[in-house]
Amino acid sequence: MSLDSKIPSGPLEKKWDDYKSHIKLVNPANKRKYTIIVIGTGLAGGSASATLAELGYNVKTFCFQDSPRRAHSIAAQGGINAAKNYQNDGDSVYRLFYDTIKGGDFRAREANVYRLAQVSANIIDQCVAQGVPFAREYGGHLDNRSFGGAQVSRTFYAKGQTGQQLLLGAYSSLSRQIGLGNVKMYPRTEMVDLVVIDGHAKGVIIRDLVTGKISVHAGDAVVLASGGYGNVFYLSTNAKGSNVTATFRAYKKGAFFANPCYTQIHPTCIPVSGDHQSKLTLMSESLRNDGRIWVPKKQGDTRNPADIPESERDYYLERKYPSYGNLCPRDIASRSAKEVCDAGFGVGPGGQGVYLDFSSAIQRLGEHTIAERYGNLFQMYEQITGENPYKVPMRIYPAVHYTMGGLWVDYNLMSNLPGLFVIGEANFSDHGANRLGASALMQGLADGYFVLPYTIGNYLAEVGFGKTPSVDHAEFKKAETDVNEQTNKLLSIKGKRTVDSFHKELGKLMWNNCGMARDEKSLKEALTKIPQIREEFWKNVNVPGSGTELNQSLEKAGRVADFLEFGELLCLDALTREESCGGHFRTEHQMEDGEAKRDDNKFCHATAWEWKGSGTKPVEHREHLEFENIKLATRSYK
Amino acid sequence: MDLKLKVWRQKNSKEKGKIVNYDAKGVSPDMSFLEMLDVVNEELIVKGDDPIAFEHDCREGICGSCNIMINGEAHGPLPGVTTCQLHMRSFKDGDTIYLEPWRAKAFPVIKDLVVDRSAFDRVIQSGGFVSINTGGAPDANALPIPKKDADVAMDAATCIGCGACVASCKNASAMLFVSAKVSHLALLPQGQVEKKERVKNMVNAMDKEGFGNCTNQYECEAACPKDIKRDFIRVLNKEFILS
């Protein structure tokens, strides 16, 4: 099967406008005859649900949290990029496009990224109109700051709560549509299967998390906005409930999974404190604007940081990357931290940490300004570590944060399964092998507010209305039976180990063998061990309780079962991609100075995997990436 | 350290609940409160018992999912901190800790420590928004907003909707929650057009859900993990009278 990206012809800067002018439209009176199912209520799913309902479609939206307001987008702190050039510092749509392509190590699709940069400016307008309280200058205009991977100030922010404020903006639009009866909202539910009829996605199977009741929902299109899969590593900055189930089960129904090996390790997290650790806490990347990262020049130096004089500190990012310094992209900052810690220069218990020091910024700007910029982050840090970062430098270490891989989609954000659209972090398309700071929020909202509402109309107009299948269709029955069988099986094993113990075991293996650095040996080892863990899981897991009540162990068990298969796919993808790029670092493929070594001749493509059944190797498909407007260059931040 | 837990166990919304005793042994001061519960739950599962159900998600203090009355205080003893960000260094060896769900008629218990807070969503659905459709918004800088106003609106918008204000109020009043949203939008030019309708609709929805009235004791402010100020209740009252 060939992968057709359906990129419109014509010059890059005109593609999206031309496309919008020529797509098929659905007559307003007919829109209400279509039902669209949306999974997830983060920035992508929330904004898409609200917008589709505004347009007149019937929308059914599902989220596993108790309220759509709690989707994990809410935890994003730092900001959202937009090519507004309000600062008059040389920003433009092209420059945002260029930075994003380069930041993603030339592994993203040009046309998608250009469109993202184009609509970025509309996002800010939209959010301000909703009442999102972005930071302001004294003149009343919007304030901007800079973020990793960029040399211009294009990041809009709302204190350290940008994700929260943007999500509450989308949530308020969604709430308005729920109130008007245009969106039927189903909180505390999860999608457990996708229903495909005649090759088109036509519905979903939903489990009610409170009653355990399985229900079937038919629609004319399904939109997955279910986020990323970082929790395959167990410890990550993702919310505990974030999971791969919706996208993975769609994969098992024929949707291709692209580039799963692209996982982003975020450089500024609070280091692990012990085995009890359940998740890692991210400190916003915006801290790198004013914080300087360093380690002692002497190995194993356990002196109080204040006692280490300037001359004995190694500001390694400023030394290695003089033009970007502490603002170099995330993959580079993360790997550099790992290198200095592996070499014995790390600080804090276990030596797995580096300093993020605000003392010179406090001297220059005063404590008040620093408190205004990062106050809540400093508070949070103190709460977790018991140390006051105004007085002693923070300690940070990299942690799994975001996943650039996801279901393969074309320019319409439609997967290879017609009628299945995938938006936000759940798809693979816009960030390539690495995501720049403040770009996740941008993509979520771009997809949901401004891209999908056009492209889905084109599909629906082609399919026509009145084609919604009946939920009595055999495919619904079959999927429902499969789901019930899995639940019964999980409850009947009654083994000796908890679900979490399997998740932790898998996570540790993934982090050690397929984390910040991978090689052939570690990946092959993981590929041997994951099936063993999986086998034991299905023999020895203990899921207490029943399937007809709120059962958090059962919820987790279904998700961990998927991670146990998905982890294998991730490692296989990492093994197949014999190069280093962005968040994917193969130690066999590095320059003499330790920088990532890309192989554009062999790997300038997206890899999309096709499920072939349990225990059978998936089939690899490739979408060659054409760079017509940007010359492929070695990524340098020096 | 070793702790004694007294936990509210309730199978579902229909059955009666009761306090059950558990031991939490070998608790590290670095654990978060929820990590301590994770450890207790792992032991319960291995023993064949039903683990304690509690709500949580981001564990970064921002999603507003986590909600436990800890020794009678919403989110526990520290000001400005959610349950997930409360660490065990705030307790000492040998302590007895009571864990209960939010108590309010409008927040019925679903199981153990998990309650249904969908009443908050319905209050927002009644008018907690600016009615703007997607696309066609004017340029963001075409609407300058004084920094002071934007900052105060931001302080109000910081509410995470966790419900601690309701849980800590003897009348289970939702005034702090509602006032935060009303103030956020009333302070910004975008919110002016629907200002009067918004406050009327939200107050009506709040009453309909069974939340009580404010008697100015400000337990809500004391319990709020995001330091939402009681001043916003004054703004709410003013807006309501003006409407």
Boltz contact constraints between the chains, C-beta under 6 A:
constraints:
  - contact:
      token1: [A, 51]
      token2: [B, 134]
      max_distance: 6.0
  - contact:
      token1: [A, 54]
      token2: [B, 133]
      max_distance: 6.0
  - contact:
      token1: [A, 54]
      token2: [B, 134]
      max_distance: 6.0
  - contact:
      token1: [A, 67]
      token2: [B, 121]
      max_distance: 6.0
  - contact:
      token1: [A, 69]
      token2: [B, 161]
      max_distance: 6.0
  - contact:
      token1: [A, 70]
      token2: [B, 57]
      max_distance: 6.0
  - contact:
      token1: [A, 70]
      token2: [B, 63]
      max_distance: 6.0
  - contact:
      token1: [A, 70]
      token2: [B, 65]
      max_distance: 6.0
  - contact:
      token1: [A, 74]
      token2: [B, 62]
      max_distance: 6.0
  - contact:
      token1: [A, 74]
      token2: [B, 63]
      max_distance: 6.0
  - contact:
      token1: [A, 75]
      token2: [B, 58]
      max_distance: 6.0
  - contact:
      token1: [A, 75]
      token2: [B, 60]
      max_distance: 6.0
  - contact:
      token1: [A, 75]
      token2: [B, 62]
      max_distance: 6.0
  - contact:
      token1: [A, 124]
      token2: [B, 140]
      max_distance: 6.0
  - contact:
      token1: [A, 125]
      token2: [B, 137]
      max_distance: 6.0
  - contact:
      token1: [A, 125]
      token2: [B, 139]
      max_distance: 6.0
  - contact:
      token1: [A, 125]
      token2: [B, 140]
      max_distance: 6.0
  - contact:
      token1: [A, 126]
      token2: [B, 137]
      max_distance: 6.0
  - contact:
      token1: [A, 128]
      token2: [B, 140]
      max_distance: 6.0
  - contact:
      token1: [A, 129]
      token2: [B, 132]
      max_distance: 6.0
  - contact:
      token1: [A, 129]
      token2: [B, 137]
      max_distance: 6.0
  - contact:
      token1: [A, 130]
      token2: [B, 130]
      max_distance: 6.0
  - contact:
      token1: [A, 130]
      token2: [B, 132]
      max_distance: 6.0
  - contact:
      token1: [A, 131]
      token2: [B, 130]
      max_distance: 6.0
  - contact:
      token1: [A, 131]
      token2: [B, 185]
      max_distance: 6.0
  - contact:
      token1: [A, 131]
      token2: [B, 188]
      max_distance: 6.0
  - contact:
      token1: [A, 131]
      token2: [B, 190]
      max_distance: 6.0
  - contact:
      token1: [A, 131]
      token2: [B, 191]
      max_distance: 6.0
  - contact:
      token1: [A, 133]
      token2: [B, 150]
      max_distance: 6.0
  - contact:
      token1: [A, 133]
      token2: [B, 153]
      max_distance: 6.0
  - contact:
      token1: [A, 133]
      token2: [B, 154]
      max_distance: 6.0
  - contact:
      token1: [A, 133]
      token2: [B, 157]
      max_distance: 6.0
  - contact:
      token1: [A, 136]
      token2: [B, 145]
      max_distance: 6.0
  - contact:
      token1: [A, 136]
      token2: [B, 147]
      max_distance: 6.0
  - contact:
      token1: [A, 136]
      token2: [B, 150]
      max_distance: 6.0
  - contact:
      token1: [A, 138]
      token2: [B, 147]
      max_distance: 6.0
  - contact:
      token1: [A, 140]
      token2: [B, 144]
      max_distance: 6.0
  - contact:
      token1: [A, 140]
      token2: [B, 145]
      max_distance: 6.0
  - contact:
      token1: [A, 140]
      token2: [B, 146]
      max_distance: 6.0
  - contact:
      token1: [A, 141]
      token2: [B, 141]
      max_distance: 6.0
  - contact:
      token1: [A, 141]
      token2: [B, 144]
      max_distance: 6.0
  - contact:
      token1: [A, 142]
      token2: [B, 140]
      max_distance: 6.0
  - contact:
      token1: [A, 164]
      token2: [B, 62]
      max_distance: 6.0
  - contact:
      token1: [A, 172]
      token2: [B, 129]
      max_distance: 6.0
  - contact:
      token1: [A, 175]
      token2: [B, 124]
      max_distance: 6.0
  - contact:
      token1: [A, 175]
      token2: [B, 125]
      max_distance: 6.0
  - contact:
      token1: [A, 175]
      token2: [B, 129]
      max_distance: 6.0
  - contact:
      token1: [A, 176]
      token2: [B, 129]
      max_distance: 6.0
  - contact:
      token1: [A, 178]
      token2: [B, 125]
      max_distance: 6.0
  - contact:
      token1: [A, 179]
      token2: [B, 125]
      max_distance: 6.0
  - contact:
      token1: [A, 210]
      token2: [B, 110]
      max_distance: 6.0
  - contact:
      token1: [A, 239]
      token2: [B, 57]
      max_distance: 6.0
  - contact:
      token1: [A, 239]
      token2: [B, 58]
      max_distance: 6.0
  - contact:
      token1: [A, 240]
      token2: [B, 57]
      max_distance: 6.0
  - contact:
      token1: [A, 241]
      token2: [B, 57]
      max_distance: 6.0
  - contact:
      token1: [A, 273]
      token2: [B, 30]
      max_distance: 6.0
  - contact:
      token1: [A, 274]
      token2: [B, 28]
      max_distance: 6.0
  - contact:
      token1: [A, 274]
      token2: [B, 30]
      max_distance: 6.0
  - contact:
      token1: [A, 276]
      token2: [B, 31]
      max_distance: 6.0
  - contact:
      token1: [A, 276]
      token2: [B, 35]
      max_distance: 6.0
  - contact:
      token1: [A, 276]
      token2: [B, 39]
      max_distance: 6.0
  - contact:
      token1: [A, 278]
      token2: [B, 35]
      max_distance: 6.0
  - contact:
      token1: [A, 278]
      token2: [B, 38]
      max_distance: 6.0
  - contact:
      token1: [A, 279]
      token2: [B, 59]
      max_distance: 6.0
  - contact:
      token1: [A, 281]
      token2: [B, 60]
      max_distance: 6.0
  - contact:
      token1: [A, 383]
      token2: [B, 85]
      max_distance: 6.0
  - contact:
      token1: [A, 449]
      token2: [B, 134]
      max_distance: 6.0
  - contact:
      token1: [A, 498]
      token2: [B, 42]
      max_distance: 6.0
  - contact:
      token1: [A, 498]
      token2: [B, 45]
      max_distance: 6.0
  - contact:
      token1: [A, 542]
      token2: [B, 45]
      max_distance: 6.0
  - contact:
      token1: [A, 544]
      token2: [B, 45]
      max_distance: 6.0
  - contact:
      token1: [A, 544]
      token2: [B, 50]
      max_distance: 6.0
  - contact:
      token1: [A, 545]
      token2: [B, 50]
      max_distance: 6.0
  - contact:
      token1: [A, 550]
      token2: [B, 53]
      max_distance: 6.0
  - contact:
      token1: [A, 550]
      token2: [B, 110]
      max_distance: 6.0
  - contact:
      token1: [A, 550]
      token2: [B, 111]
      max_distance: 6.0
  - contact:
      token1: [A, 552]
      token2: [B, 53]
      max_distance: 6.0
